[in-house]
Amino acid sequence: MPGTVLLLAASPVGKGCLVDAASVLPVLAAVPPAVLSGTETANVVELADPLEPQAVLTRLRAAATAPGPLTVFVTGQLLLDRRQHLPHLALARTTASTVRYTGFPWHWIREELRLRTPGTTSLLLDLHADAETWQWLRTHLLDCGRGTAVFGRVAPPPSSRRAVAAPAYMKAIATILRSGRRPELPELHQQALGRLGSEGYGDLVLGVSGAVAGSGPVAPAAVVVPGAVAMPGTVAVPGTVAVPGTVAVPGTLAVPGGLPGVRVPAPGGAAPRSPYRPERPRPQTPAPGLRETAEPPADDPHAAITAAVQDGRHADADALAAEHEQAAVRAHGRASEQSLHWAEVRADLAMFAGDPVRSCGTWLAVASARLGAGQAVDAPAVEAAVDRAHHQWSQIRDTDPARELGFLLAELRGRVPGRREGALENIRQQLRQLQTLGS
């Protein structure tokens, strides 16, 4: 089965730029698509310095719904929005004051990848952070989605405000792949780190194999010296240093200044959690699709639903999701996170089946339920539900359902304006046109 590759390089234009992200694209583009993907054939989509978050979302969504393995290469810089302090990938027009509206929210990546079969999705990241985001990363998880393999690094703020860094990690990845051989991702990751040399000192290193662990969030990694090796199943602890030549094994910490080969027990005798069951801080307003279990059971229905969608059996997929939704309603209540999760899955399934009316209506119901449960109008889960309802509404071609759902959407948009300016006015303009058509 052919694979899909998405090459995304984004950084702001002007003095806020920390990394010349687009400079890596010619090097990556020189790698054969099959090598980028690790499959016999692959389709490659390239996004260089995109301007609009919705443009990135459209490409990511298309890539996420494609069958077969998906590999996403992301190069750029992270910024926090000033209201919710959530990480965003900065785009060409992004500034520190406008990131909420012009940046690409990182949790959108998790949202678009959440229905993919575990073990079929890989993220390779070369990210740079400003001082505020760097501090945030020391204590927060960078959530990339359940069942996604994540490798890469986040570089600290430059010592000089005028310095624009090069995406050295991603260029190392591209250089290795240009040989025509694609190592397994953990090996490729370690080779790239080794090529960074002293330049990689102090980076936060990301390395989670979702294909094995079934995990979602990427824990804040340790400060890693190139040459150190982390074995699968270990957890890096913020603020620790792995010394070259040492091997971190499960249940141990690498300590600054430690001797090569010396293993120090975790404080208090408690070993750090393995990525097989990562510790997740529970958000005040859980995002769509966030599940209580970090590791899906062997009979996880999400895999069966995904297989049905890929086979074109959309009715079977929806019926299975409906069964789990009703079970969640009986066990936890209609407004519970468990039942809302399955409602969101059914909304996505309607989209995959080409039924924007049902998809829009379901997303509207989810948004209303979340607001009724007391979630904030700018909570990521609420905004995501209204944004998706808006997107699906724009796909409706029948006048009557478009008009009916449009009034409901306009009412919600009045309460949940979202991150794009003019969203409510767009709905009102479309409704005026629909009224003309109906008169």
N, C-alpha and C positions, 0 to 999 in steps of 0.2 A: 504494500500500500504506500503511495507517495506521501512524503511528509510536507509540512508547511513551516516556513521560516519567516519571522517578522524581525526586520532590522529597524530599530527605533533609536535615533540619535537626536537629542533635544537639549538646547541650552538657551538662555536669554541673550538677546542682543543688547550690547551696551556694557556699562560698568558693572552690572550685576553678574556678569558671566564669570564662572569659576573654572569651566572646562571647555575646551574646543571639541565638543562632542562629535560634530559632523566629520571631523578629520579622520575618524576611524572607518567611515563607510567605504571609501575606495579600497581600503585594505580588505575589509570583509567581503566586498563585492567581487574581489579577485578570487575568492575561494569558491570552488564548484558547489552548486546547490546541494548535491548529494552529500558532500562532506560536511557542509553546515548543518544538515539535518540528521546525518547518520543513517539515511535510508537510501534505497537505490535511486529514487528520483525525488525531487522536491520542488515546490513552488515558493518563490522568494518575493516578499513584499518589503519595500524600503520606504522609510519615512525619515526625511532629513529636515531638521529644524521646523517641525509643524507649527502652525500658528494657533489653531483652534483645538480645544480639548475634545470637541465632538468629532473632529476628523480622526484623531487618534483612537477614540472609542469605536468608531465605525470600522476601522481597519483591524483593531484588536478583536472586536466581536466577530468579524468575518473569519479571522484566523482561528478563533476559539471554536467555532462551529464546524470547521473543516475536519473531515475524518482523518485518521492517521496521526502519527507523532507531530507534536508542535514544539518548536524551539524558538524562544523569544530572546533576542539580544537587545538589552537596554543600556544605553550610554547617556549620561546626563548628570543633572544635579537636583538635589532634593531641597525643598523649602517647606516651611510650616506656614499654614494660614494663621492669621492673627486672632481669629475668633475661636476656633476649636483646637488649634495646635495639632492638626493632622498633616502628615507628609504629603506633598504633591511633587510630581515631576515637573520642573519648570520648563515652559515652552518659550518660543521665540519672543512673545510679547509679555512674558511674566516679569513682574517686579515684586519686591517684598510686600508692597501694599496691595497689589492686585492678584496675588497668587490664588486666592479663593475663587476667582472668576476666570483667570487666564491660565492657571496651571492644570495639570492632569492629576486628579486625586488618586493616590496610590491604591486606595481600597477598591477603585474601579477594576484594577487588575485582578484582584482576588475575586470580585464579583463575576467577571467575564469567564474566569477559568473554573468556576466552582462546579460546573456540571460535566467537566471532562473526566474521562476514565482515569483513575489514579495510575500513575506510572507512565502516562503518555505525554506529559508536559514538562518542559525544562525551561528555566530562566537563567540566563547568564547576565550578570549585572556589573557595570562599572559606573559607580555613582560617586559624586562629590557632594559635600555638605557644607553649608555655612555654619557659623558658630552656634547659632540657636538650634539648628537641626542636629548638629553633632552632639550637643548635650542631651537632646531628646532621645537620640539613638542609644545613649548609654543605659537608659532605663526602660525603653519601650521595645515592643516587638515590631518588626517590619513584616506584616502579614501578607503572604503571597498566595495563599490558597491551599486548601487541603489536597494532598496527593501530588504536589508540584515539587520537582527537584530544583533547588536553588543554589547557585554557586556565583561567587563574585566578591567584590570588595566595595566598601565605602571609604573614600579618602577624606581626611580631615580638612578643615579650612586652611587655605594657603597662608604662609607666614607674611606675605606681602599682599595688600589689598589689590594691587594692580596686576598680580600674577594670574595668568590664565593657564591652567594645567593641561597636560595632554592625557587622553584616556589610555594610560600605559597598560593597564591590565587587559583591556579589550584588544588593544593592538597586539599584545603578546598572544592572546587567544587566536587572533586572525593569522598571525605569523606561523604559529604551530600548525594550524589547519591548512595553510597553503602548501604544506608538504604533501598533501593529498591523503593523509591518514587522520582519522578522527579517533583519538583515544576515548576510553570511557570518561564520562564527565568528571568524576573525582580525580582521575589522573591528569586530565586536561587542566583542571583547576590548579592542581599542585604545580604542574609545569609552568603555568602562567605566573603563579606567585613567585616561583624560583627565578624567573626572568626579570622580575621587578627589581631585584637586588635591594640596595639600601633605600631606593625610592619608595618601596612598599612599607617601610618601617612606620608603625603607628596606625596603619589602616585597620578598619574593622572588617574582618574577613567573614564572608557568609558562605556556609557550606551545609546544606541540608538536603539529603536525598529522599524526596517524597516517595519515590518508587519503592523504597525499602521501608521508610518510616511511616508513610501515610500521614505525615505531619503537615501543618499549615504555616504557622508563624515562623519567621526566622528570628531566633533569639539574638540579642545584641552580642556580637562576638567579642572575643578578647582582642587586645592589642597584640598583633602577631608579628614576630620577626621572620622575614623570608627564610625558608629552610626548615622551619619547624613543621612537624607532621601531626595532624589530628586524626585519630582512628575513628572509623564509623561508630556511632553510638556514644560519643563523648559530647559534653556540653562545654562551650567556652564561656567563661565568666567575665562580665564586664570589668575592665581595669587590670586584668592579669596579663602577663607577658609569657609567650611561649619562646623558649630559647632555642636557637638553631641546633639541630641534632637531637633534640628531645622528642619523645613520643608521648602524647597525652593518651591515657587509657581511661576507660570508664571508671568513674568514682574517684578520680584524682584531679588536682589542679596544678597548672604550671605556674610557678611563683617567680616574680621578678628576681633576677640574679641567681636563680636555682641552678644546680649543677646538671649537666646533660645526663639523662637517664634516671635522675632521682624523682621518685613519685611521692608527692605530699598528699596525705589524706585531706578530704574536704573538712572545713571548719565544723566542729561539733560532731564529727564522725558521720555526718550525713552526706552521701554522695550526690553530686548534681544529677538532675533528672536527665535520662537519655532522651534523644529526639524521638524515640519510639512513643513516649508519652510526655510531650513537652508541657511545661506549666504555662497556662494561659491566664493573664489577668482578665477578669470578666468586665467588658465594657458596660457603661451605664445604659447605653442604648445599643444592644447587639445588632451587628450588621446582618443584612439578608444572607441566609445560608449558613450562618455561624452555628455549628453544632456543638453539643456538650462533649461529645467524645472526640478525642484527638486521633484515635485510630479506628477506622471503619471496620466493622465486623466482617467476617468472611461472607456473610449473606447480605452485605450492604445493598439496599435496593437502588442506590444511585447508579451503580454499575449496570444493573439490568435495565434501568430507564435509559441510560445513555446508549446502550447497545440497541435498544428498540428504536430510538430516534435515528441512529446511524443506519439502521435497516429500513427506515421509512415507515415503521409501524407506530405512527404517532398516536393512534387511538389506544393501543396497548400501553404505551408509555404513560398516557394521561390516566388511564384506568388504574394502573399500579400506583401512581402518585396520589390519586384520589383516595384509594384505600388507606394509604398511610396518613393522608390528611384527616380523614374521618376518625381513624384510630387516635391520632394526636388530639383531636377535638374532644373525644370521649375521655381521654386520660388526663388532659391538661387544660382544656377549655379553649374556646374559639380564639381568644386574644393571646394565647400563649405563644412563646417564641417557637415552640415545636410545630404548632399548627400553621403559624405564619410562614415558617420555612417551606412547608409543603405547598402552601398557596403560591409562594413565589416560584417554586419549581414548576407548578402548573402554568403560571403566567409565561415562563420561559418556554415551556413545551408548546403552548399555543402559538408563540412567536415562531418556533421551529416548524410548526405545522402550517404556517402561512395564514393564521387566523388572528389578525390584529385586533378585531373587535373583542374577542374573548380575552386576548392578552391585555389589552388596555383596561377592560372592565375589571379584570382580576387585580392588576396593579393598583387601580383606584381603590378597590376594596381593601387591599393590604395597607395602603397609605392611610386610609380613614381609620382602620383598626389600630394602627400604631399611634396615630394622633389621639384616638379615643382612649388608648391605654396610658396616655400622659407623656408620650415621647415628645421631645422638643421639635419645633418646626424645622430646625436646621440640623437635626440628627442625621448622620450619614444614611441610615436605613430608610428614614422618611424621605429625604431628598432623592435617594436612589429610586424609590418606588414611584414618586411623582415624575421624575425624569423619564423613567421607562414607560410610564403611562403616556406621557407626552409624545415620546418617540413612536410608540405603537399607534397612537391616535393619528399621527401624521401619515401613517401608512393605510388608513381606512379610505376606501374609494366609494363606499355606499353612503349617500347623503343622509339618510334618516339616522342610522346608528352613529355617524360622525357628529351630527347635530346633537343628538341626545347625550352622547358621552362628552362632547365638547363643553356643554354647560357644567357638567360635573367636574371636568378637568379645570375649567376656569375658576370654579369656586375653590378648588384645592390649591390652584396656583396663586390665588389671592392670599392664602395662608402660608404656602411654601413656595416662595419665589425662586429658590434654587440659585445656582451659581452663574447662570447666563443672563445677562441683562436683556430685557425685552421679551421674556418668555410669555408673560401674561398678555402683553399686547399682541404677540403673534397669535395666540389662541383667539383673542377677540377679533382680530382681523379675519382669520379663517372662518369664524362663526358668522361674521357679517356676510362673507361670500356665500356661505351655506344657506343663510336666510334668503339671499337673493335667488339662489338656485331653487329654493323651495317655494318661492312666491309665484 
